[in-house]
Amino acid sequence: MALAREESSPLFAGTVAGTLRLIIYLALAMVLMVLDHRNGWIWRLRYTTSVLVEPVYRLASLPAAGMRSLSVAFSDRKLLTEQNQRLREDLLLANAKLNRMAAVAEQNQRLKQLLDTQHSLDLNVQLARVIDVDLGTSRHRMLVNLGTHDGVKPGQVVIDAHGVMGQVVEVMPRTSLVMLVTDPDHAIPVVIERTGLRTVAYGTREGDLLSLPNISMAADVHPGDKLLTSGLGGRFPPGFPVGEIQSVEPAASGMFLEGRARPAADLDRSDNVLLLHDLAEPVGPPEPAAQAGPPSDLAPAPASASSTALPPRPSAVPSPAASATTNPAVQP
């Protein structure tokens, strides 16, 4: 089998013609370099060529640039989404903290009102926290966090900073059940502050009103009158706010007036309440009244016994005979 003849390069062939072509090319290159160095023809040609080729480069780089732009846009969108989510969470947390601070400030205000009530009235009370409130249609009760271990007893009066809330009806070891004044089974003796009229306020099924069904037709009762505890019955101390008359209308029987009153206490908003303890009755006789008169530092000092005694009455001058008789030592 005949071997294939190696094909030589037509430009740099190992013949005289190839060498001559190489010399011509080198001479042409040197001429172009000299002309470019002196006149800048090659630079102009390169500039014109770059202007023509640049759109091709841009067109060729469009897919890569597009992918890079999409990647950057996706990354920026993801970063912006994460930042937006984080800012939303921070805003919600800040709002929650602000609401909590407002609730704490309101709670502190209510506690301050309770303490002011205790100090102004000089009461023997216990501070209790409300655990649960039941304002149903048939019962209005409240659960507090004090019980028999804290000295709570059935029948204790419960108040807040605005008025009477109810009384303790059931005591457990750590908690106590309070019947509110609006409970249908509750009644409290009251007195109208303006006129001094005594009556009884009963709870209703509405949950936010008190009923006064036994007001005389000739009684002077108007909306806006304040109700205070009268002290009758010995359970509720006198003088505590109970409510305010909202309306007065003739009863269904036509023999009495029936009033509706709104409780003074915040039955559905109080978080802390006060449990009243029975005040100790005074023992022994009353204190003596203070003596009237000038101050002790301006009063004159008391005189001594010798100076206050009456002086002896002076006796008559004795006669010489009497002197001789009474005193034998004296010679005439």
BADO-202103 format. One record per residue (C-alpha): x, y, z; residue in one letter; chain. Coordinates in Angstrom, 1 decimal, decimal comma. Example, Ala and Ser with C-alpha at 12.3 -4.5 7.8 and 13.67 -1.06 7.14 Angstrom:
BEGIN
x; y; z; residu; chaine
12,3; -4,5; 7,8; a; A
13,7; -1,1; 7,1; s; A
END
This chain:
BEGIN
x; y; z; residu; chaine
0,0; 0,0; 0,0; m; A
1,4; 3,4; -1,0; a; A
2,0; 5,9; 1,7; l; A
0,1; 9,2; 1,5; a; A
2,3; 12,1; 0,5; r; A
2,6; 14,7; 3,2; e; A
1,0; 18,0; 2,2; e; A
3,2; 21,0; 2,8; s; A
2,0; 24,4; 3,8; s; A
1,6; 26,6; 0,7; p; A
2,7; 29,7; 2,7; l; A
5,9; 28,4; 4,3; f; A
6,9; 25,7; 1,8; a; A
10,4; 24,6; 1,9; g; A
11,0; 25,9; -1,6; t; A
12,4; 29,1; -3,0; v; A
8,9; 30,4; -3,7; a; A
7,8; 29,9; -0,1; g; A
10,9; 31,7; 1,2; t; A
10,2; 34,6; -1,2; l; A
6,6; 34,9; 0,0; r; A
7,8; 35,1; 3,6; l; A
10,2; 37,9; 2,8; i; A
7,5; 39,8; 1,0; i; A
5,1; 39,4; 3,9; y; A
7,7; 40,6; 6,4; l; A
8,5; 43,6; 4,3; a; A
4,8; 44,5; 4,0; l; A
4,4; 44,2; 7,8; a; A
7,4; 46,5; 8,4; m; A
6,0; 49,0; 5,9; v; A
2,6; 49,0; 7,7; l; A
4,2; 49,4; 11,0; m; A
6,1; 52,4; 9,8; v; A
3,1; 54,0; 8,2; l; A
1,0; 53,4; 11,4; d; A
3,7; 54,9; 13,5; h; A
3,9; 58,0; 11,4; r; A
0,3; 58,6; 10,2; n; A
-1,9; 56,4; 12,4; g; A
-3,6; 54,6; 9,6; w; A
-3,8; 51,3; 11,4; i; A
-5,4; 53,0; 14,4; w; A
-8,1; 54,5; 12,2; r; A
-8,7; 51,2; 10,6; l; A
-8,8; 49,5; 14,0; r; A
-11,3; 52,1; 15,3; y; A
-13,5; 51,7; 12,2; t; A
-13,4; 48,0; 12,6; t; A
-14,2; 48,1; 16,3; s; A
-17,2; 50,3; 15,5; v; A
-18,5; 47,7; 13,1; l; A
-17,7; 44,7; 15,4; v; A
-19,0; 46,2; 18,7; e; A
-22,7; 45,5; 17,9; p; A
-21,7; 41,9; 17,3; v; A
-20,0; 41,7; 20,7; y; A
-23,1; 43,3; 22,4; r; A
-25,4; 40,9; 20,6; l; A
-23,3; 38,0; 21,6; a; A
-23,2; 39,1; 25,3; s; A
-26,9; 39,7; 25,6; l; A
-27,8; 36,1; 26,9; p; A
-25,1; 36,3; 29,6; a; A
-26,1; 39,9; 30,5; a; A
-29,7; 38,9; 30,7; g; A
-29,0; 35,9; 32,9; m; A
-26,9; 38,1; 35,1; r; A
-29,6; 40,7; 35,4; s; A
-32,2; 38,1; 36,2; l; A
-30,0; 36,6; 38,9; s; A
-29,4; 40,0; 40,4; v; A
-33,1; 40,9; 40,2; a; A
-34,1; 37,6; 41,8; f; A
-31,5; 38,1; 44,6; s; A
-32,6; 41,7; 45,2; d; A
-36,2; 40,7; 45,3; r; A
-35,5; 37,9; 47,7; k; A
-33,5; 40,2; 49,9; l; A
-36,2; 42,9; 49,8; l; A
-38,9; 40,3; 50,6; t; A
-36,8; 39,1; 53,6; e; A
-36,2; 42,6; 54,8; q; A
-39,9; 43,5; 54,4; n; A
-40,9; 40,4; 56,4; q; A
-38,4; 41,3; 59,1; r; A
-39,7; 44,9; 59,2; l; A
-43,2; 43,6; 59,5; r; A
-42,3; 41,4; 62,4; e; A
-40,5; 44,2; 64,1; d; A
-43,5; 46,5; 63,6; l; A
-45,8; 43,9; 65,1; l; A
-43,5; 43,3; 68,0; l; A
-43,2; 47,1; 68,6; a; A
-47,0; 47,5; 68,5; n; A
-47,4; 44,5; 70,9; a; A
-44,9; 46,1; 73,3; k; A
-46,7; 49,5; 73,0; l; A
-50,0; 47,9; 73,7; n; A
-48,6; 46,0; 76,6; r; A
-47,0; 49,2; 78,0; m; A
-50,4; 51,0; 77,7; a; A
-52,1; 48,1; 79,5; a; A
-49,5; 48,2; 82,3; v; A
-49,9; 51,9; 82,6; a; A
-53,7; 51,5; 82,9; e; A
-53,3; 48,8; 85,4; q; A
-50,9; 50,9; 87,5; n; A
-53,5; 53,7; 87,3; q; A
-56,2; 51,4; 88,6; r; A
-53,9; 50,1; 91,4; l; A
-53,1; 53,7; 92,4; k; A
-56,8; 54,4; 92,5; q; A
-57,3; 51,4; 94,8; l; A
-54,5; 52,5; 97,1; l; A
-55,9; 56,0; 97,2; d; A
-59,3; 54,6; 98,2; t; A
-57,7; 52,5; 100,9; q; A
-55,7; 55,4; 102,3; h; A
-58,5; 58,0; 102,1; s; A
-61,0; 55,8; 103,9; l; A
-58,5; 54,1; 106,3; d; A
-59,9; 50,6; 105,5; l; A
-58,6; 47,2; 106,5; n; A
-58,5; 45,5; 103,1; v; A
-56,7; 42,9; 101,0; q; A
-55,7; 43,4; 97,4; l; A
-56,9; 40,5; 95,2; a; A
-56,4; 39,8; 91,5; r; A
-59,4; 38,9; 89,3; v; A
-58,9; 35,4; 87,7; i; A
-62,2; 34,9; 85,9; d; A
-65,5; 36,8; 85,3; v; A
-68,8; 35,0; 84,5; d; A
-71,4; 37,5; 83,2; l; A
-74,0; 35,0; 81,9; g; A
-77,8; 35,4; 81,8; t; A
-78,5; 33,5; 85,0; s; A
-75,5; 34,4; 87,2; r; A
-72,9; 37,1; 87,5; h; A
-69,9; 35,9; 89,4; r; A
-66,2; 36,6; 89,7; m; A
-63,2; 34,5; 90,8; l; A
-60,3; 36,1; 92,8; v; A
-56,9; 34,6; 93,8; n; A
-57,4; 34,7; 97,6; l; A
-58,9; 32,0; 99,7; g; A
-59,0; 30,6; 103,2; t; A
-55,2; 30,4; 103,4; h; A
-55,3; 34,2; 103,0; d; A
-57,9; 34,8; 105,7; g; A
-60,9; 35,3; 103,4; v; A
-64,3; 34,5; 104,8; k; A
-67,8; 34,3; 103,2; p; A
-69,7; 37,5; 103,3; g; A
-66,7; 39,9; 102,8; q; A
-67,5; 42,9; 100,8; v; A
-65,6; 43,4; 97,5; v; A
-65,0; 46,9; 96,1; i; A
-62,9; 48,6; 93,5; d; A
-61,8; 52,2; 93,2; a; A
-65,2; 53,3; 92,0; h; A
-67,7; 51,4; 94,2; g; A
-69,1; 48,2; 95,5; v; A
-68,7; 45,1; 93,3; m; A
-70,3; 42,4; 95,4; g; A
-69,6; 40,0; 98,2; q; A
-67,8; 36,7; 98,7; v; A
-70,2; 33,7; 98,6; v; A
-67,8; 30,8; 98,4; e; A
-64,3; 30,3; 99,7; v; A
-61,8; 27,8; 98,5; m; A
-58,2; 27,2; 99,8; p; A
-56,6; 29,5; 97,2; r; A
-59,5; 31,2; 95,5; t; A
-62,9; 32,8; 96,3; s; A
-66,1; 33,2; 94,4; l; A
-67,7; 36,7; 94,4; v; A
-71,4; 37,4; 93,7; m; A
-71,6; 40,7; 91,8; l; A
-74,2; 43,3; 92,6; v; A
-75,8; 42,7; 89,2; t; A
-76,5; 39,0; 89,9; d; A
-80,2; 38,2; 89,8; p; A
-80,0; 36,7; 93,3; d; A
-78,2; 39,7; 94,9; h; A
-79,8; 42,6; 96,8; a; A
-78,1; 45,5; 98,6; i; A
-79,6; 48,2; 100,8; p; A
-79,0; 51,6; 99,4; v; A
-79,8; 55,2; 100,1; v; A
-80,2; 58,0; 97,6; i; A
-77,5; 60,5; 98,4; e; A
-79,5; 63,6; 97,4; r; A
-82,7; 62,9; 99,4; t; A
-81,7; 60,2; 101,9; g; A
-84,4; 57,9; 100,7; l; A
-83,7; 54,3; 101,6; r; A
-84,5; 51,4; 99,3; t; A
-83,1; 48,1; 98,0; v; A
-81,2; 47,6; 94,7; a; A
-81,6; 44,2; 93,1; y; A
-79,5; 42,6; 90,4; g; A
-81,0; 42,0; 86,9; t; A
-80,5; 39,6; 84,1; r; A
-79,2; 42,4; 81,8; e; A
-75,8; 42,2; 83,5; g; A
-75,0; 45,9; 83,6; d; A
-78,0; 47,4; 85,4; l; A
-79,5; 47,4; 88,9; l; A
-83,3; 47,4; 89,6; s; A
-85,0; 49,5; 92,3; l; A
-88,6; 48,2; 92,1; p; A
-90,0; 49,5; 95,5; n; A
-89,7; 53,3; 95,2; i; A
-92,8; 55,2; 96,5; s; A
-94,9; 57,1; 93,9; m; A
-94,4; 60,3; 95,9; a; A
-90,6; 59,9; 96,2; a; A
-88,3; 62,5; 94,8; d; A
-86,0; 60,4; 92,6; v; A
-84,5; 61,6; 89,3; h; A
-82,0; 60,3; 86,8; p; A
-78,5; 61,1; 87,9; g; A
-79,1; 60,5; 91,6; d; A
-76,2; 58,7; 93,3; k; A
-76,8; 55,5; 95,2; l; A
-74,8; 54,7; 98,4; l; A
-74,8; 51,8; 100,7; t; A
-77,1; 52,5; 103,6; s; A
-75,5; 50,2; 106,1; g; A
-78,7; 48,4; 107,0; l; A
-78,4; 44,7; 107,6; g; A
-74,8; 45,1; 108,8; g; A
-73,2; 43,4; 105,7; r; A
-72,2; 46,5; 103,6; f; A
-70,6; 49,4; 105,4; p; A
-72,4; 52,7; 104,8; p; A
-71,3; 55,3; 102,4; g; A
-69,8; 53,3; 99,6; f; A
-70,9; 54,2; 96,0; p; A
-73,3; 51,6; 94,5; v; A
-74,5; 53,2; 91,2; g; A
-76,3; 56,0; 89,5; e; A
-80,0; 56,3; 88,6; i; A
-80,5; 56,0; 84,8; q; A
-84,3; 56,0; 84,5; s; A
-87,4; 56,1; 86,7; v; A
-90,7; 54,7; 85,4; e; A
-94,0; 53,5; 86,9; p; A
-93,9; 49,8; 87,7; a; A
-96,2; 47,3; 86,0; a; A
-98,4; 47,1; 89,1; s; A
-98,9; 50,9; 89,1; g; A
-98,3; 51,1; 92,9; m; A
-94,6; 51,9; 92,9; f; A
-91,9; 53,5; 90,8; l; A
-89,2; 51,3; 89,3; e; A
-85,7; 52,7; 88,8; g; A
-82,8; 51,5; 86,8; r; A
-79,3; 52,2; 87,9; a; A
-75,9; 51,6; 86,4; r; A
-73,3; 50,2; 88,8; p; A
-70,5; 52,5; 89,9; a; A
-67,9; 49,8; 89,9; a; A
-66,2; 48,6; 86,7; d; A
-67,6; 45,0; 86,8; l; A
-66,2; 44,0; 83,5; d; A
-62,9; 45,9; 83,4; r; A
-61,4; 45,7; 86,9; s; A
-58,3; 43,6; 87,1; d; A
-57,7; 44,1; 90,9; n; A
-60,2; 44,5; 93,7; v; A
-60,2; 45,1; 97,4; l; A
-61,7; 42,7; 100,0; l; A
-63,0; 44,5; 103,1; l; A
-62,4; 43,1; 106,5; h; A
-64,8; 43,8; 109,4; d; A
-63,6; 46,8; 111,4; l; A
-62,9; 46,0; 115,0; a; A
-65,5; 47,4; 117,4; e; A
-64,2; 49,8; 120,1; p; A
-63,7; 48,1; 123,5; v; A
-64,3; 49,9; 126,8; g; A
-65,7; 53,4; 127,5; p; A
-65,3; 56,2; 125,1; p; A
-62,3; 58,4; 125,3; e; A
-62,8; 61,4; 127,6; p; A
-63,5; 64,7; 125,9; a; A
-60,6; 67,2; 125,8; a; A
-60,8; 69,9; 128,5; q; A
-61,6; 73,3; 127,2; a; A
-59,5; 76,3; 128,3; g; A
-56,4; 78,1; 127,5; p; A
-53,3; 76,2; 126,4; p; A
-51,3; 74,7; 129,2; s; A
-48,2; 76,9; 128,6; d; A
-50,3; 80,0; 129,0; l; A
-52,3; 78,9; 132,1; a; A
-51,0; 80,2; 135,5; p; A
-49,0; 77,8; 137,7; a; A
-51,1; 76,1; 140,6; p; A
-50,5; 77,6; 144,0; a; A
-48,9; 75,5; 146,8; s; A
-50,9; 74,1; 149,8; a; A
-49,3; 76,4; 152,3; s; A
-50,0; 79,5; 150,3; s; A
-53,6; 78,5; 149,7; t; A
-54,4; 77,9; 153,4; a; A
-56,3; 80,7; 155,1; l; A
-54,2; 82,8; 157,5; p; A
-54,9; 82,5; 161,3; p; A
-57,2; 85,2; 162,7; r; A
-55,3; 87,6; 164,9; p; A
-56,2; 87,3; 168,7; s; A
-56,9; 90,2; 171,0; a; A
-54,1; 91,7; 173,1; v; A
-54,1; 89,9; 176,5; p; A
-54,5; 91,8; 179,7; s; A
-51,9; 91,8; 182,4; p; A
-54,1; 89,7; 184,7; a; A
-54,7; 87,2; 182,1; a; A
-51,0; 87,0; 181,3; s; A
-50,2; 86,4; 184,9; a; A
-52,8; 83,7; 185,2; t; A
-52,0; 81,9; 182,0; t; A
-48,2; 82,2; 182,5; n; A
-47,1; 81,5; 186,0; p; A
-43,5; 82,1; 185,2; a; A
-44,2; 85,8; 184,7; v; A
-44,0; 87,7; 188,1; q; A
-46,1; 90,8; 188,7; p; A
END
